[in-house]
Amino acid sequence: MDRLTEQMQKLDALMARAEQLRRQAHKGEDDFQRRMTLMYLAQTLDKAASEADELAL
């Protein structure tokens, strides 16, 4: 497997995790739980953006 394919798979996994966290945030039982989930979502999206930037180079 080449490097580009590996990076695309990693990006796909990060985006799938981001979608999972987004859905989880909507189902949060209280504000604290939703805020924590949104914080993890922001971190995941930041990692995905970094991966996408690396792919673009």
N, C-alpha and C positions, 0 to 999 in steps of 0.2 A: 504494500500500500504506500502510495507516495505521500509526501508531506502535505500537499494541498488537500487531498482526500481526508487525511487525519484531522486537519484543521477544520474542514467543513463539518466533519462528524462531531467534533468538539463544540463547534458553534451551534449545530442542531440540538445537541444535548443541553446546552445552556439555554437556548430558546424554549425548549420543552419544559425545562425547570422553571423558567420565568412565567410561562403560561400556567403551570401548576400553582405557583405562588400567587399569581394574580387571582386565580379562582379561589384559592384558600383565603385570601384577604377579604373577598366578598362574603365568605361564610364565617368570618371571625365572630366569636361569641361576645367579645367585648372590645373596647377601644384599644387597650394595651395589646391584646393579641393581634388585632389588625395592624397596629403600628409596627410591631415587631416583624410581622410578615411583610409589610411594605418595605421595611428596612432591608430585609433579606432579598426582596425583589429588586430593589435599587442596586444592591451589590452584584446580583446576578446579571442585571442589564449592563452594569459597568464592565463586568468581565466579558460579556458578549460583545460590547462595543469595541473593547480592546482587541478581541479576536478578529472582529470584522476589519478593524484598521490594519491589523497585521496581514490579513488576507489580501487587502487592497494594494499592498506594497509589492 
